[in-house]
Amino acid sequence: DYHEAGHAVVSLKLPGTDPLHKVSIIPRGRALGLTTWLPEEDRHNYTKLWLEGRLACAFGGRVAEELVFGADKVTTGASNDIEQATSIARRMVTQFGMSDRIGVIAVGDREQEIFLGREIGHRRDISESLSQMVDAEVKRIVDEAYERARSILSLNLELLDRFSAALLERETLDREEMSLLNRGEPLPPRAAPQPPLPSYEPS
């Protein structure tokens, strides 16, 4: 499955991201597949570099579909990824002070009051202008993350193919298997499942 393979390959090739734990194409609830990371430490604070990497990883699935199948064949599977990435980018701009253009001020969402006394004319004009700047910065951050994912996957199409083939064969890849694929090494055969022990009914 190229969607989950895209998440995985971007993460593997991007410095500063948490190590991958598991990639699976087994549906869980509304999710058609799952890519999970294993943080090396409990995170309470996030660096700008880590957040930017997380955004690029989020777009790995959508970009992989686009590169392999074409822009007109992408699926709706990336809708949750897009929603999460947009939310992260907006928080970077409005809460974390990670936009040079906006600066280190807390900015409410468009639906919230940005300034006290918003009803005053010039305040309304300023807040609307700031809201437009916020939207532009969020779009810039999201677009840059998308292009970063595209650049990584374009340079690693062979690895993307290997990941997708391995997922179709095994459905789930663990950390060691992903590491082998990343190094270009073959995956060892999986042990055949043990047959269940026969059960005996008491006579």
C-alpha positions in Angstrom: 0.0 0.0 0.0 1.7 3.1 -1.2 -0.1 5.5 1.2 1.4 4.0 4.4 4.7 3.3 2.6 4.9 7.0 1.8 4.5 8.0 5.5 7.3 5.5 6.4 9.8 6.4 3.7 9.5 10.2 4.5 10.0 9.5 8.2 13.1 7.2 7.6 14.7 9.8 5.3 14.0 12.8 7.4 16.4 13.6 10.3 15.0 14.6 13.6 11.9 12.5 13.5 11.0 9.9 16.1 11.9 6.3 15.1 9.2 4.3 13.3 7.6 1.6 15.4 5.2 -0.2 13.0 3.5 0.3 9.7 0.4 -1.6 8.9 -2.3 -1.8 6.2 -4.7 -3.7 8.4 -7.8 -1.5 8.7 -8.5 -0.2 12.2 -11.8 1.6 12.7 -12.1 4.3 10.1 -8.4 4.2 9.3 -7.4 2.0 6.4 -3.9 1.7 7.7 -1.6 2.9 10.4 1.9 4.3 10.8 3.2 4.6 14.4 6.3 6.2 15.9 8.0 5.3 19.1 9.3 8.5 20.8 12.7 8.1 22.2 11.7 10.2 25.2 8.5 11.5 26.7 7.8 14.8 24.8 6.2 17.7 26.5 7.9 20.3 24.4 8.3 20.2 20.6 11.0 21.9 18.6 10.2 23.7 15.3 12.4 21.2 13.5 10.4 18.2 15.0 7.1 19.8 14.1 8.2 20.6 10.5 9.3 16.9 10.2 6.0 15.7 11.5 4.2 17.8 8.9 6.3 16.3 6.1 5.6 12.8 7.3 1.9 13.5 7.4 1.9 14.4 3.7 4.0 11.3 2.8 0.9 9.2 2.1 -0.8 11.8 -0.2 2.4 12.5 -2.1 3.2 8.8 -2.6 -0.3 8.3 -4.2 0.2 11.3 -6.4 3.7 10.3 -7.6 2.7 6.6 -8.3 -0.9 7.0 -9.6 -1.1 10.6 -10.7 -2.8 13.7 -9.3 -6.2 12.7 -10.6 -6.0 9.3 -8.9 -5.3 10.3 -5.3 -7.8 9.0 -2.7 -9.6 10.5 0.2 -7.4 8.5 2.6 -5.2 11.5 3.3 -8.1 13.7 4.6 -7.2 13.1 8.2 -3.5 13.6 7.5 -4.3 17.0 5.9 -6.5 18.0 8.8 -3.9 17.1 11.4 -1.1 18.9 9.4 -3.2 22.0 9.0 -3.9 22.0 12.7 -0.3 21.7 13.6 0.8 24.5 11.2 -1.9 26.8 12.6 -0.7 26.2 16.2 2.9 26.8 15.1 1.7 30.3 13.9 -0.9 31.2 16.4 0.3 29.7 19.7 4.0 28.7 19.4 5.4 31.9 17.9 7.1 29.9 15.1 6.4 32.4 12.3 8.8 35.2 11.8 6.1 37.2 9.9 3.5 36.9 12.7 6.0 37.1 15.6 5.8 35.9 19.2 2.2 36.9 20.0 -0.7 34.6 20.7 -3.3 34.9 17.9 -6.9 33.6 18.2 -8.4 31.7 15.3 -10.6 33.6 12.9 -13.7 32.5 14.8 -12.3 34.0 18.0 -11.6 37.5 19.1 -8.1 38.6 18.2 -8.3 41.9 20.0 -10.4 43.3 22.7 -12.7 45.9 21.3 -12.9 44.2 18.0 -16.0 46.1 17.1 -14.1 49.3 16.9 -13.4 50.0 13.2 -9.7 50.2 13.0 -9.3 47.2 15.4 -11.5 45.2 13.1 -9.4 46.2 10.1 -6.2 45.2 12.0 -7.6 41.9 13.2 -8.8 41.0 9.7 -5.5 41.9 8.2 -3.7 39.7 10.9 -6.1 36.9 10.2 -5.2 37.0 6.5 -1.5 37.0 7.4 -2.1 33.9 9.7 -3.8 32.1 6.9 -1.0 32.9 4.5 1.6 31.7 7.0 -0.2 28.5 7.7 -0.5 27.8 3.9 3.2 28.5 3.5 4.2 26.1 6.2 1.9 23.4 4.9 3.0 23.9 1.3 6.7 23.7 2.3 6.0 20.5 4.2 4.2 19.0 1.2 7.1 19.9 -1.1 9.6 18.4 1.4 7.7 15.1 1.3 7.6 15.3 -2.5 11.3 15.9 -2.7 12.1 13.0 -0.4 9.9 10.5 -2.1 10.9 11.6 -5.6 14.5 10.7 -4.6 13.5 7.4 -3.1 10.9 5.8 -5.5 12.7 2.5 -5.4 12.5 2.3 -1.6 8.8 3.4 -1.8 8.2 0.4 -4.2 10.0 -2.0 -1.8 7.9 -0.8 1.2 4.7 -1.1 -0.7 5.4 -4.6 -1.9 6.5 -5.7 1.6 3.3 -4.3 3.1 1.2 -6.1 0.5 3.0 -9.3 1.3 3.1 -9.0 5.1 0.5 -6.4 5.9 2.5 -5.2 8.9 6.2 -4.2 9.1 8.0 -3.8 12.4 11.0 -1.6 13.2 13.7 -4.2 12.3 12.0 -5.0 9.0 11.8 -1.4 8.0 15.4 -0.9 8.9 16.4 -3.8 6.6 14.3 -2.4 3.7 15.9 1.0 4.3 19.4 -0.5 4.0 18.4 -2.4 0.8 18.6 -5.8 2.5 16.1 -8.6 1.9 13.6 -9.4 4.6 14.0 -12.8 6.3 11.1 -15.2 5.8 8.6 -15.1 8.6 8.2 -18.2 10.7 5.1 -20.2 9.8 2.4 -19.9 12.4 2.2 -22.8 14.7 -0.9 -25.0 14.4 -3.1 -24.9 17.4 -2.8 -27.7 19.8 -5.5 -30.3 19.5 -8.2 -30.2 22.1 -9.5 -33.2 23.8 -13.1 -33.6 25.0 -13.3 -35.5 28.3 -14.9 -38.9 27.8 
